[in-house]
Amino acid sequence: MKRNRNAHALANRLLGLAAAFVCLFAFIPTAHAEEARINITANPTELTDTGNVVFTFEIANYNADYPMSDVMINYNGTVYDVLHGAQIPPSGSARDITLNLTVNQSQLGKPITFLVTWTRNGEPMSQEAQYTIALAENPIITVTRTADKTNAEPGDKVTITYSLKNTTKFDMTNITLIDENISDTPIFQDETLRASRTVSYDFTYTMGDESVTSAPVVTYTVNGKSKTFSSLEPLELTMVLIKLDMHVTVGTPTATGVTFTIDLVNSGTQAINNIQLTDERGNAVNDTPFDLDPGENRSLSYVIIPIMSEPLREVQFQLKGVDPFGEVYELAPADIYEVYPYVDASQINVTVRAETITPWTQESGKLYARVVITNHSTVELTNITVSETTIGVIKNYDVLAAGETSFDQEIQLGSPRNLNITVKGYDPTGANRALATCVMPVAYGTETAAPATPTPEQVGGSSFNIFGSINSGIMTVLIILGVLMVLSVIVLVALTALERAKRPHGFIEDDEEDDYFEPQPRTVKHAYHDVPDPEEIRYTQRMFATRSEEAPAVVQEPIRLPAPPVRPFDQPPVIFSAPPRQQEPEPQAEDIAQRLVETARTRYTEAQSVASYRPVGESASPIAPQAQEQREQASVPRVFDYKKQPKAQPAKKPTVTRVSKSGQLDDYDEE
């Protein structure tokens, strides 16, 4: 009992001592308790290098009597007015005061001191607050990539999943992912990934004709710096092409069957094993299965023998094999190859002939003909058409019966002509053949029936022509007529040449209106020389001596000049005449000759000389800028008057006659 009392007393003493200590510390004044409380937070809380940090301040006024005014925050010597003149009331606080400040790398991992200043009741007050920005490890984005399959055939869809994870404490912005072998455009871009977040993106890729490698590159911005991530392992997407090409060549049908040549080529990237080829009836083309590696080929030969009871067989081929993944590979082209029973030309023997029942007349404009088709073929002929070249189809048969088949046909014709009749049909191979042809001549006739025209029969299915000998005779006659025409032309040319050779020289036959012979130019000869010609003087003396012996009274006739060789038709000829002479004493012949020669030698202009003093044998032309030279004539005596002739006077157009030595008219004389 005594022991319990002692324990209770000790407990009371210890409790009183504790209460005394509490009261002691509670009433001791401190700066924090008396002045203010400052709390600081930062975002981000750590950096790897120099960067910006957003600091948030909360300032509490612990004084219950006076407000805090002119509150300022000083950082690295820079003062920031965070309240802009506002006050913190007594026992009040100001929150969400933010400052975006740059923190240098040297400040990372060390306390950063902020000095907060204010005024209380006119007395300046200050208090420090610290915050430490940790030095963080290098923030790197984490990228992973997966594909639902890595082996695909061309055209298959492959789903690629890209995953990005931000394991740091910093937000990452401007994230762009590029996989240029997969897509020509970015998979995604300008995305933002918050701290400790993950994002995934599915992209559907269509496999092409080649294998591709996925190697994505990611660019992003963290803490204001641009970074690139490209250390992801490449992913190979293999193009798996399992393909065989089949080319079938059909041979020429023969009596032993139709030969098919089948060429197989492995045009893929994978080997195909246990290849077996069969026809549409399941018959094996190759006895033993075989393998084909990429690029290899194999050629197979297969013979199909058709039977007559089966008019048509549609042949198809299909192939089966095993690919490298253990799956069955099948190839079944849709091509169908038609195989008919073999038909030789000797198995078809059809002839046709046509005969007139009622001849053609101009009154009726029509005739009745009978067409007879004889079929001695050993095969069936179907879809028979009987046609005429101009008229068209005149008869149809589904099947051409063996033996003779005939029918009568009314045919309308505007005028008589030959009828070309053709028989066509299909043999068992499906080939459309021209079985037989014939020609039926149609001429003017009477109402009485004419005897049938014999028509040669066809041999071996070939076509024929009638009246071959008549055609040959007509051709021979035409050739003979052509030779005779050529000989006639030759004889006509020879006779024309002989006739022209017998014509006089210079004669021009104006056979055509467009024939034109340009006259040769002539050189105007002067009527005098500087020195008189003695022969000319003697000749003139003899002429005057002869005149003196004749009758003295001779009337002077006008001298008539010939027309120029070329002159316009509307220009009248020029006539020169001598005026009547007065009676003078007749001089001697020597004096007259001498005086005439000297007078003739007097110089004049070329036009006057030619017009006034001209030889008798030359033609005179009127004064013109250019004169054409006349054709040369035989030399004739020149007679000169004893004095100069006067100029020509206008007169009526007389007949002009040329005087020449031979007494003949020149080629260009006018009558």
C-alpha positions as CSV (number, residue, x, y, z in Angstrom):
1,M,0.0,0.0,0.0
2,K,2.8,2.3,0.9
3,R,4.6,1.4,-2.3
4,N,1.6,2.5,-4.4
5,R,1.5,5.9,-2.7
6,N,5.1,6.6,-3.6
7,A,4.5,5.7,-7.3
8,H,1.6,8.0,-7.5
9,A,3.5,10.9,-6.0
10,L,6.3,10.5,-8.5
11,A,4.0,10.5,-11.4
12,N,2.4,13.8,-10.2
13,R,5.8,15.4,-9.9
14,L,6.9,14.4,-13.5
15,L,3.6,15.7,-14.9
16,G,4.0,19.1,-13.3
17,L,7.6,19.3,-14.5
18,A,6.5,18.7,-18.1
19,A,3.8,21.3,-17.9
20,A,6.3,23.8,-16.6
21,F,8.6,23.2,-19.7
22,V,5.7,23.6,-22.1
23,C,4.7,26.9,-20.6
24,L,8.3,28.1,-20.7
25,F,8.8,27.4,-24.4
26,A,5.3,28.7,-25.4
27,F,5.9,32.1,-24.0
28,I,9.5,32.6,-25.3
29,P,9.2,35.2,-28.2
30,T,10.8,34.1,-31.6
31,A,11.2,36.0,-35.0
32,H,9.2,33.4,-36.9
33,A,6.4,33.5,-34.5
34,E,6.4,37.3,-34.3
35,E,7.1,38.3,-37.9
36,A,5.8,36.1,-40.8
37,R,5.7,32.6,-42.3
38,I,7.0,32.0,-45.9
39,N,6.3,28.7,-47.8
40,I,8.0,28.0,-51.2
41,T,7.2,25.3,-53.9
42,A,8.9,24.8,-57.3
43,N,8.1,23.2,-60.6
44,P,10.2,21.3,-61.7
45,T,11.9,20.3,-58.5
46,E,15.0,19.1,-60.3
47,L,17.0,20.0,-63.4
48,T,19.8,18.4,-65.3
49,D,21.1,21.7,-66.6
50,T,20.3,25.4,-66.5
51,G,16.6,25.9,-66.9
52,N,13.5,27.8,-65.8
53,V,11.7,27.0,-62.6
54,V,8.3,28.4,-61.5
55,F,8.5,29.2,-57.9
56,T,5.2,29.7,-55.9
57,F,5.2,31.7,-52.6
58,E,2.8,31.8,-49.7
59,I,3.4,34.6,-47.1
60,A,1.5,34.7,-43.8
61,N,1.4,37.8,-41.5
62,Y,1.8,36.6,-37.9
63,N,1.2,40.1,-36.4
64,A,-2.2,40.6,-35.1
65,D,-2.0,44.3,-34.9
66,Y,-0.4,45.7,-38.1
67,P,-0.6,44.7,-41.8
68,M,2.3,43.9,-44.1
69,S,2.8,46.5,-46.9
70,D,5.3,47.0,-49.7
71,V,6.0,43.3,-49.9
72,M,9.0,42.6,-52.2
73,I,11.0,39.4,-53.1
74,N,14.7,39.7,-53.9
75,Y,16.4,37.0,-56.1
76,N,20.0,37.3,-57.2
77,G,19.9,41.1,-56.8
78,T,16.6,41.5,-58.6
79,V,13.6,42.9,-56.7
80,Y,10.1,41.7,-57.7
81,D,7.0,43.6,-56.5
82,V,4.8,40.6,-56.1
83,L,1.7,42.3,-54.6
84,H,1.8,45.4,-56.7
85,G,1.0,47.7,-53.7
86,A,-1.4,45.4,-52.0
87,Q,-1.1,44.6,-48.2
88,I,-1.3,41.5,-46.2
89,P,-3.8,42.1,-43.4
90,P,-3.0,41.3,-39.7
91,S,-3.1,37.6,-39.1
92,G,-3.7,37.2,-42.8
93,S,-1.8,35.6,-45.7
94,A,-1.1,35.9,-49.5
95,R,-1.0,32.8,-51.6
96,D,-0.2,31.8,-55.3
97,I,2.6,34.4,-55.7
98,T,4.5,33.0,-58.7
99,L,7.8,33.9,-60.2
100,N,9.3,32.2,-63.3
101,L,13.0,32.3,-62.7
102,T,16.1,30.9,-64.4
103,V,18.2,28.6,-62.3
104,N,21.8,28.1,-63.3
105,Q,23.4,24.7,-63.3
106,S,25.7,25.9,-60.4
107,Q,22.7,26.5,-58.2
108,L,21.4,22.9,-58.7
109,G,21.6,20.8,-55.5
110,K,22.2,23.8,-53.3
111,P,19.8,26.0,-51.3
112,I,18.5,29.0,-53.2
113,T,17.9,32.0,-50.9
114,F,15.0,34.5,-51.4
115,L,14.9,37.7,-49.3
116,V,11.3,38.9,-48.5
117,T,11.0,42.5,-47.4
118,W,8.0,44.5,-46.1
119,T,7.0,47.5,-44.0
120,R,5.1,47.1,-40.6
121,N,3.8,50.3,-39.0
122,G,6.4,52.3,-40.9
123,E,9.2,50.0,-39.8
124,P,11.1,48.0,-42.5
125,M,11.1,44.3,-41.9
126,S,12.8,41.4,-43.8
127,Q,13.0,37.6,-43.6
128,E,14.9,35.0,-45.7
129,A,13.5,31.8,-47.2
130,Q,15.3,29.0,-49.0
131,Y,14.5,26.3,-51.5
132,T,16.8,23.7,-53.2
133,I,16.4,22.5,-56.8
134,A,17.8,19.1,-57.1
135,L,20.3,18.0,-59.8
136,A,18.3,15.4,-61.7
137,E,19.6,12.7,-64.1
138,N,19.3,13.3,-67.9
139,P,15.6,13.0,-68.8
140,I,15.2,10.6,-71.8
141,I,12.0,9.4,-73.4
142,T,11.4,5.7,-73.6
143,V,10.2,4.3,-77.0
144,T,9.1,0.8,-77.8
145,R,7.6,-0.7,-81.1
146,T,5.9,-3.9,-81.9
147,A,4.2,-5.5,-85.0
148,D,1.5,-8.0,-85.2
149,K,3.5,-9.9,-87.8
150,T,6.9,-9.6,-89.4
151,N,6.2,-11.8,-92.5
152,A,3.5,-10.7,-94.9
153,E,2.6,-11.0,-98.5
154,P,2.3,-8.0,-100.8
155,G,-1.0,-6.2,-100.0
156,D,-1.3,-7.6,-96.5
157,K,-1.9,-5.2,-93.6
158,V,0.6,-5.0,-90.8
159,T,-0.2,-3.2,-87.6
160,I,2.7,-1.5,-85.9
161,T,2.3,-0.2,-82.3
162,Y,4.5,2.6,-81.1
163,S,4.7,3.2,-77.3
164,L,6.3,6.3,-75.7
165,K,6.8,6.6,-71.9
166,N,8.0,9.6,-69.9
167,T,9.7,8.2,-66.7
168,T,11.1,11.6,-65.6
169,K,9.6,14.3,-63.5
170,F,9.4,16.8,-66.5
171,D,6.8,17.3,-69.1
172,M,7.9,16.6,-72.7
173,T,6.4,18.6,-75.5
174,N,6.7,18.8,-79.3
175,I,7.0,15.1,-79.6
176,T,7.3,13.9,-83.2
177,L,7.8,10.3,-84.4
178,I,9.1,9.7,-87.9
179,D,9.5,6.2,-89.4
180,E,10.4,7.0,-93.0
181,N,10.5,3.4,-94.3
182,I,7.0,2.9,-93.0
183,S,5.3,6.2,-93.8
184,D,6.1,9.2,-95.9
185,T,4.5,11.4,-93.3
186,P,5.2,11.5,-89.5
187,I,3.4,8.9,-87.5
188,F,2.4,11.6,-85.1
189,Q,3.8,15.1,-84.3
190,D,3.5,18.0,-81.9
191,E,2.3,15.8,-79.1
192,T,2.8,16.4,-75.3
193,L,3.6,13.7,-72.8
194,R,3.3,14.6,-69.1
195,A,5.7,13.4,-66.5
196,S,5.3,9.8,-65.6
197,R,2.8,9.2,-68.4
198,T,2.7,6.7,-71.3
199,V,1.1,7.0,-74.8
200,S,0.6,4.4,-77.5
201,Y,-0.2,4.7,-81.2
202,D,-1.2,2.1,-83.8
203,F,-0.2,2.5,-87.4
204,T,-1.4,0.2,-90.3
205,Y,1.2,-0.5,-92.9
206,T,0.4,-2.2,-96.3
207,M,3.1,-4.5,-97.4
208,G,4.6,-3.8,-100.8
209,D,6.7,-5.8,-103.2
210,E,9.8,-5.5,-101.0
211,S,10.9,-6.0,-97.4
212,V,11.2,-2.9,-95.2
213,T,12.9,-2.0,-92.0
214,S,11.3,0.0,-89.3
215,A,13.7,2.5,-87.6
216,P,11.7,5.3,-85.9
217,V,13.3,8.6,-84.8
218,V,11.6,10.6,-82.0
219,T,12.3,14.3,-81.4
220,Y,11.0,16.1,-78.3
221,T,11.5,19.1,-76.0
222,V,12.2,18.9,-72.3
223,N,13.1,21.7,-70.0
224,G,13.3,24.0,-73.0
225,K,15.8,21.8,-74.8
226,S,15.3,19.8,-78.0
227,K,16.4,16.2,-77.8
228,T,16.4,13.3,-80.2
229,F,15.8,9.6,-79.6
230,S,16.9,7.1,-82.2
231,S,18.4,4.2,-80.3
232,L,15.5,1.8,-80.9
233,E,16.5,-1.5,-82.5
234,P,15.4,-1.8,-86.2
235,L,12.4,-4.1,-86.9
236,E,12.5,-6.1,-90.2
237,L,9.2,-6.6,-92.0
238,T,9.9,-9.4,-94.5
239,M,7.9,-9.5,-97.7
240,V,6.8,-13.1,-98.1
241,L,5.8,-13.7,-101.7
242,I,4.6,-17.2,-102.3
243,K,3.8,-17.3,-106.0
244,L,4.0,-19.6,-109.0
245,D,3.3,-18.5,-112.6
246,M,1.7,-21.0,-114.9
247,H,1.8,-20.5,-118.7
248,V,-0.1,-23.1,-120.9
249,T,0.6,-23.5,-124.6
250,V,-1.9,-25.5,-126.7
251,G,-0.5,-27.5,-129.6
252,T,-1.9,-28.2,-133.0
253,P,-4.6,-30.9,-132.9
254,T,-3.5,-34.1,-134.5
255,A,-4.9,-37.6,-134.9
256,T,-3.0,-38.7,-131.8
257,G,-4.5,-35.8,-129.6
258,V,-3.7,-32.3,-128.5
259,T,-0.4,-31.6,-126.7
260,F,-0.3,-29.1,-123.8
261,T,3.0,-27.5,-122.7
262,I,2.8,-26.2,-119.1
263,D,5.6,-23.9,-117.9
264,L,5.8,-23.3,-114.1
265,V,8.0,-20.5,-112.7
266,N,8.6,-19.7,-109.0
267,S,8.4,-15.9,-109.1
268,G,8.1,-15.5,-105.3
269,T,10.6,-15.2,-102.5
270,Q,9.8,-18.5,-100.8
271,A,10.2,-22.1,-101.9
272,I,7.2,-24.3,-102.6
273,N,7.4,-28.0,-102.0
274,N,5.4,-31.1,-103.1
275,I,4.0,-29.5,-106.2
276,Q,1.3,-31.7,-107.9
277,L,-0.5,-30.6,-111.2
278,T,-3.8,-32.1,-112.3
279,D,-6.4,-31.5,-115.0
280,E,-10.1,-30.7,-114.5
281,R,-10.9,-34.4,-114.1
282,G,-8.2,-35.0,-111.4
283,N,-5.8,-36.8,-113.8
284,A,-2.2,-36.1,-112.7
285,V,0.0,-34.2,-115.1
286,N,3.2,-35.0,-113.3
287,D,3.8,-38.5,-111.9
288,T,6.1,-37.4,-109.1
289,P,5.7,-34.2,-106.9
290,F,8.6,-31.8,-107.2
291,D,9.9,-28.6,-105.4
292,L,10.6,-25.1,-106.9
293,D,12.9,-22.6,-105.2
294,P,12.7,-18.9,-105.9
295,G,13.6,-18.3,-109.5
296,E,13.4,-22.0,-110.6
297,N,11.1,-23.2,-113.4
298,R,9.8,-26.5,-114.7
299,S,8.2,-27.5,-118.0
300,L,5.6,-30.3,-118.3
301,S,4.0,-31.9,-121.3
302,Y,0.5,-33.3,-121.3
303,V,-1.5,-35.0,-124.1
304,I,-5.3,-35.0,-124.2
305,I,-7.0,-37.4,-126.7
306,P,-10.5,-36.3,-127.5
307,I,-13.2,-38.8,-128.5
308,M,-15.8,-38.4,-131.2
309,S,-18.6,-39.0,-128.7
310,E,-17.6,-35.9,-126.8
311,P,-17.8,-33.0,-129.2
312,L,-16.2,-30.5,-126.8
313,R,-14.0,-30.8,-123.7
314,E,-13.1,-27.9,-121.6
315,V,-9.7,-28.4,-120.1
316,Q,-8.4,-26.7,-116.9
317,F,-5.4,-27.2,-114.8
318,Q,-4.9,-26.7,-111.1
319,L,-1.8,-26.9,-108.8
320,K,-1.2,-27.7,-105.2
321,G,1.9,-27.4,-103.0
322,V,3.2,-26.6,-99.5
323,D,4.8,-23.2,-98.6
324,P,7.6,-22.8,-96.0
325,F,5.1,-22.1,-93.2
326,G,3.5,-25.5,-93.7
327,E,0.3,-24.1,-95.3
328,V,-1.2,-25.4,-98.5
329,Y,-0.5,-23.3,-101.6
330,E,-3.1,-23.6,-104.4
331,L,-3.0,-22.2,-107.9
332,A,-6.2,-22.6,-110.1
333,P,-6.2,-20.3,-113.1
334,A,-9.6,-19.6,-114.6
335,D,-8.4,-20.2,-118.2
336,I,-10.4,-22.8,-120.1
337,Y,-8.9,-24.6,-123.1
338,E,-11.4,-26.1,-125.5
339,V,-10.5,-29.4,-127.1
340,Y,-12.5,-30.7,-130.0
341,P,-12.3,-34.1,-131.7
342,Y,-9.7,-34.1,-134.5
343,V,-11.2,-33.6,-138.0
344,D,-9.1,-34.1,-141.1
345,A,-10.0,-32.3,-144.4
346,S,-10.5,-35.7,-146.1
347,Q,-13.4,-36.4,-143.7
348,I,-15.4,-33.5,-145.2
349,N,-16.9,-33.9,-148.7
350,V,-19.7,-31.5,-149.6
351,T,-20.7,-30.3,-153.1
352,V,-23.4,-27.9,-154.2
353,R,-25.0,-27.2,-157.5
354,A,-27.7,-24.8,-158.6
355,E,-30.1,-25.1,-161.5
356,T,-32.7,-22.8,-163.0
357,I,-36.4,-23.9,-162.7
358,T,-38.0,-20.7,-164.0
359,P,-35.7,-18.3,-165.9
360,W,-35.4,-14.6,-165.3
361,T,-37.5,-12.3,-167.3
362,Q,-37.6,-8.5,-167.4
363,E,-41.3,-8.4,-166.7
364,S,-41.1,-10.5,-163.5
365,G,-37.7,-9.5,-162.4
366,K,-37.2,-12.8,-160.6
367,L,-36.3,-16.5,-161.1
368,Y,-36.8,-19.8,-159.4
369,A,-33.7,-21.8,-158.7
370,R,-33.1,-25.2,-157.2
371,V,-30.0,-25.7,-155.0
372,V,-28.8,-29.2,-154.4
373,I,-26.3,-30.0,-151.6
374,T,-24.6,-33.4,-151.5
375,N,-23.0,-34.4,-148.2
376,H,-20.6,-37.4,-148.2
377,S,-18.7,-36.4,-145.1
378,T,-17.9,-38.8,-142.3
379,V,-18.4,-36.3,-139.6
380,E,-21.4,-34.3,-138.5
381,L,-21.8,-30.8,-139.8
382,T,-23.9,-28.3,-138.0
383,N,-25.2,-24.7,-138.2
384,I,-25.3,-24.8,-142.0
385,T,-25.9,-21.5,-143.9
386,V,-26.5,-21.3,-147.7
387,S,-25.8,-17.7,-148.9
388,E,-25.4,-15.7,-152.0
389,T,-22.7,-13.0,-152.3
390,T,-25.0,-10.1,-152.8
391,I,-28.4,-11.4,-151.5
392,G,-27.0,-12.9,-148.2
393,V,-28.3,-16.0,-146.4
394,I,-31.0,-17.7,-148.3
395,K,-31.3,-21.0,-146.2
396,N,-30.3,-22.4,-142.8
397,Y,-30.0,-26.0,-141.5
398,D,-29.2,-27.1,-138.0
399,V,-27.6,-30.3,-139.2
400,L,-26.6,-31.2,-142.7
401,A,-28.0,-34.6,-143.4
402,A,-26.0,-37.2,-145.3
403,G,-26.7,-37.5,-149.0
404,E,-28.6,-35.0,-151.1
405,T,-30.4,-32.0,-149.6
406,S,-32.3,-29.7,-152.0
407,F,-34.6,-26.7,-151.9
408,D,-36.2,-24.3,-154.3
409,Q,-35.7,-20.6,-153.9
410,E,-37.3,-17.6,-155.4
411,I,-34.7,-14.9,-156.2
412,Q,-35.3,-11.3,-157.1
413,L,-32.8,-9.8,-159.5
414,G,-32.8,-6.3,-161.1
415,S,-30.8,-7.6,-164.1
416,P,-29.2,-10.9,-165.1
417,R,-25.9,-11.8,-163.5
418,N,-24.0,-14.7,-162.1
419,L,-25.2,-16.0,-158.7
420,N,-22.3,-17.1,-156.3
421,I,-23.7,-19.6,-153.9
422,T,-21.7,-20.6,-150.8
423,V,-22.4,-23.3,-148.2
424,K,-20.8,-22.9,-144.8
425,G,-21.0,-24.9,-141.6
426,Y,-19.3,-26.0,-138.4
427,D,-17.3,-29.3,-138.0
428,P,-17.1,-31.2,-134.7
429,T,-14.1,-29.1,-133.7
430,G,-16.2,-26.0,-133.7
431,A,-14.4,-24.5,-136.8
432,N,-16.5,-22.6,-139.2
433,R,-15.7,-24.0,-142.7
434,A,-16.6,-23.0,-146.2
435,L,-17.9,-26.4,-147.3
436,A,-18.7,-25.8,-151.0
437,T,-19.4,-23.0,-153.6
438,C,-20.9,-22.8,-157.1
439,V,-21.8,-20.2,-159.7
440,M,-25.1,-20.2,-161.5
441,P,-25.3,-17.9,-164.6
442,V,-28.6,-16.0,-165.1
443,A,-29.5,-14.7,-168.6
444,Y,-32.6,-13.3,-170.4
445,G,-35.1,-16.1,-170.9
446,T,-38.6,-17.0,-171.7
447,E,-41.4,-18.4,-169.6
448,T,-40.6,-21.9,-170.7
449,A,-38.3,-23.9,-168.4
450,A,-34.7,-24.0,-169.6
451,P,-32.6,-27.1,-169.2
452,A,-30.5,-27.2,-166.1
453,T,-27.0,-25.9,-166.4
454,P,-24.4,-28.6,-165.6
455,T,-22.2,-27.6,-162.7
456,P,-18.9,-29.3,-161.9
457,E,-18.8,-31.1,-158.6
458,Q,-16.5,-30.1,-155.8
459,V,-13.6,-32.4,-155.0
460,G,-12.2,-32.6,-151.4
461,G,-14.1,-29.6,-150.1
462,S,-12.2,-27.1,-152.4
463,S,-14.0,-24.4,-154.4
464,F,-14.2,-24.3,-158.2
465,N,-15.1,-21.9,-161.2
466,I,-17.1,-22.7,-164.3
467,F,-16.6,-21.3,-167.8
468,G,-12.8,-21.4,-167.2
469,S,-12.1,-22.0,-170.9
470,I,-14.3,-19.1,-171.9
471,N,-12.5,-16.7,-169.6
472,S,-9.2,-17.9,-171.0
473,G,-10.4,-17.2,-174.6
474,I,-11.6,-13.7,-173.7
475,M,-8.3,-13.0,-172.0
476,T,-6.4,-14.1,-175.2
477,V,-8.5,-11.8,-177.4
478,L,-7.9,-8.8,-175.1
479,I,-4.1,-9.4,-175.3
480,I,-4.2,-9.5,-179.1
481,L,-6.3,-6.3,-179.3
482,G,-3.8,-4.6,-177.0
483,V,-0.8,-5.6,-179.3
484,L,-2.6,-4.3,-182.4
485,M,-3.3,-1.0,-180.7
486,V,0.4,-0.6,-179.9
487,L,1.4,-1.4,-183.5
488,S,-1.2,1.2,-184.8
489,V,0.3,3.9,-182.6
490,I,3.8,3.1,-183.9
491,V,2.7,3.3,-187.6
492,L,0.9,6.6,-186.9
493,V,4.0,8.2,-185.4
494,A,6.1,7.0,-188.4
495,L,3.7,8.5,-191.0
496,T,3.6,11.8,-189.1
497,A,7.4,12.0,-189.2
498,L,7.6,11.3,-192.9
499,E,4.9,14.0,-193.7
500,R,6.8,16.6,-191.7
501,A,10.1,15.8,-193.5
502,K,8.5,16.5,-196.9
503,R,7.4,20.1,-196.0
504,P,9.4,23.2,-197.3
505,H,12.2,24.6,-195.1
506,G,10.9,27.2,-192.7
507,F,7.2,26.1,-193.1
508,I,5.5,26.1,-189.8
509,E,2.3,24.3,-189.3
510,D,0.2,26.0,-186.6
511,D,-1.5,22.8,-185.4
512,E,-2.3,24.2,-182.0
513,E,-3.2,27.6,-180.8
514,D,-0.5,27.6,-178.2
515,D,2.4,27.0,-180.6
516,Y,4.7,30.0,-180.6
517,F,7.9,30.6,-182.5
518,E,9.8,33.7,-181.4
519,P,11.4,35.4,-184.4
520,Q,15.2,35.7,-184.3
521,P,16.5,39.2,-183.5
522,R,18.4,40.9,-186.3
523,T,21.1,43.4,-186.2
524,V,20.3,46.7,-187.9
525,K,22.7,47.3,-190.7
526,H,23.9,50.8,-191.3
527,A,23.3,52.1,-194.8
528,Y,26.7,53.6,-195.3
529,H,30.4,53.2,-194.6
530,D,33.0,55.8,-194.1
531,V,34.7,54.9,-197.4
532,P,32.6,54.4,-200.6
533,D,32.6,50.9,-202.0
534,P,34.1,51.0,-205.6
535,E,32.1,48.1,-206.6
536,E,29.0,49.9,-205.5
537,I,29.9,53.0,-207.5
538,R,30.5,50.9,-210.7
539,Y,27.3,49.0,-210.2
540,T,25.3,52.2,-209.9
541,Q,27.0,53.7,-213.0
542,R,26.0,50.6,-215.0
543,M,22.5,51.0,-213.8
544,F,22.2,54.6,-214.8
545,A,23.9,53.9,-218.1
546,T,21.2,51.3,-218.8
547,R,18.5,53.8,-217.8
548,S,19.8,56.4,-220.2
549,E,19.4,54.0,-223.1
550,E,15.8,53.4,-222.2
551,A,12.9,55.8,-222.7
552,P,13.8,59.2,-221.1
553,A,10.3,59.8,-219.9
554,V,9.7,57.5,-216.9
555,V,7.2,58.4,-214.3
556,Q,8.6,58.0,-210.8
557,E,6.6,55.5,-208.9
558,P,6.4,55.4,-205.2
559,I,8.7,53.1,-203.6
560,R,6.8,50.3,-201.8
561,L,8.5,48.7,-198.8
562,P,7.8,45.2,-197.4
563,A,6.1,44.8,-194.0
564,P,8.5,44.3,-191.1
565,P,8.8,40.7,-189.9
566,V,7.2,41.5,-186.5
567,R,4.8,44.5,-185.9
568,P,1.6,45.0,-184.0
569,F,-1.5,44.3,-186.0
570,D,-3.0,47.7,-185.1
571,Q,0.0,49.7,-186.5
572,P,-0.4,50.8,-190.1
573,P,2.6,50.3,-192.5
574,V,4.8,53.3,-193.3
575,I,4.9,54.4,-196.9
576,F,7.7,56.4,-198.4
577,S,7.1,58.2,-201.7
578,A,9.2,60.5,-203.7
579,P,7.7,63.9,-204.7
580,P,7.5,64.8,-208.4
581,R,10.7,66.0,-209.7
582,Q,11.2,69.1,-211.8
583,Q,12.6,68.9,-215.2
584,E,16.3,69.4,-215.1
585,P,19.0,68.8,-217.6
586,E,19.9,65.1,-217.5
587,P,23.3,64.6,-216.0
588,Q,25.8,62.0,-217.0
589,A,25.8,58.5,-215.5
590,E,29.2,59.0,-213.8
591,D,28.2,62.2,-212.1
592,I,24.8,60.8,-210.9
593,A,26.5,57.7,-209.5
594,Q,29.2,59.6,-207.7
595,R,26.7,62.1,-206.2
596,L,24.3,59.4,-205.1
597,V,27.0,57.4,-203.4
598,E,28.4,60.5,-201.6
599,T,24.9,61.6,-200.6
600,A,24.2,58.1,-199.3
601,R,27.3,58.3,-197.2
602,T,26.1,61.3,-195.3
603,R,25.8,60.5,-191.5
604,Y,22.3,60.5,-190.1
605,T,20.8,58.9,-187.0
606,E,20.4,55.2,-187.2
607,A,16.6,55.4,-187.5
608,Q,16.8,58.0,-190.3
609,S,19.5,56.1,-192.1
610,V,17.5,52.9,-192.1
611,A,14.2,54.7,-193.1
612,S,15.6,57.0,-195.9
613,Y,18.4,55.0,-197.4
614,R,17.7,51.3,-197.5
615,P,18.8,48.6,-199.9
616,V,16.1,47.2,-202.0
617,G,16.5,43.7,-200.7
618,E,15.9,44.8,-197.0
619,S,12.6,45.3,-195.4
620,A,11.8,48.7,-194.0
621,S,10.3,49.2,-190.6
622,P,8.9,52.3,-188.9
623,I,11.0,54.2,-186.4
624,A,10.9,52.2,-183.2
625,P,13.2,51.8,-180.1
626,Q,14.2,48.3,-181.0
627,A,14.0,46.6,-184.4
628,Q,14.0,42.8,-185.0
629,E,16.5,41.4,-187.4
630,Q,15.1,39.9,-190.5
631,R,16.1,36.6,-192.0
632,E,19.0,36.8,-194.3
633,Q,18.3,36.9,-198.0
634,A,20.3,36.7,-201.2
635,S,22.3,39.8,-202.1
636,V,20.4,42.2,-204.4
637,P,21.5,45.4,-206.1
638,R,20.9,48.6,-204.0
639,V,19.5,51.6,-205.8
640,F,19.9,55.1,-204.3
641,D,18.0,58.2,-205.3
642,Y,20.0,61.3,-206.2
643,K,18.6,63.2,-203.2
644,K,17.3,62.6,-199.7
645,Q,13.7,61.2,-199.5
646,P,11.1,63.2,-197.5
647,K,9.5,61.9,-194.3
648,A,6.7,59.5,-194.7
649,Q,3.2,61.0,-194.9
650,P,0.0,59.3,-193.5
651,A,-1.7,57.3,-196.2
652,K,-4.1,54.5,-196.5
653,K,-2.9,51.0,-196.0
654,P,-1.7,49.6,-199.3
655,T,-0.6,46.2,-200.2
656,V,3.1,45.7,-199.4
657,T,5.2,43.3,-201.5
658,R,8.8,42.3,-200.8
659,V,11.3,42.5,-203.6
660,S,13.9,39.8,-203.6
661,K,16.5,38.5,-206.1
662,S,14.9,35.1,-206.5
663,G,11.5,36.6,-207.1
664,Q,9.9,34.3,-204.5
665,L,7.9,35.4,-201.5
666,D,9.5,35.2,-198.1
667,D,8.1,33.0,-195.4
668,Y,6.6,36.0,-193.6
669,D,5.3,38.0,-196.6
670,E,1.8,39.3,-196.5
671,E,-0.5,39.2,-199.5
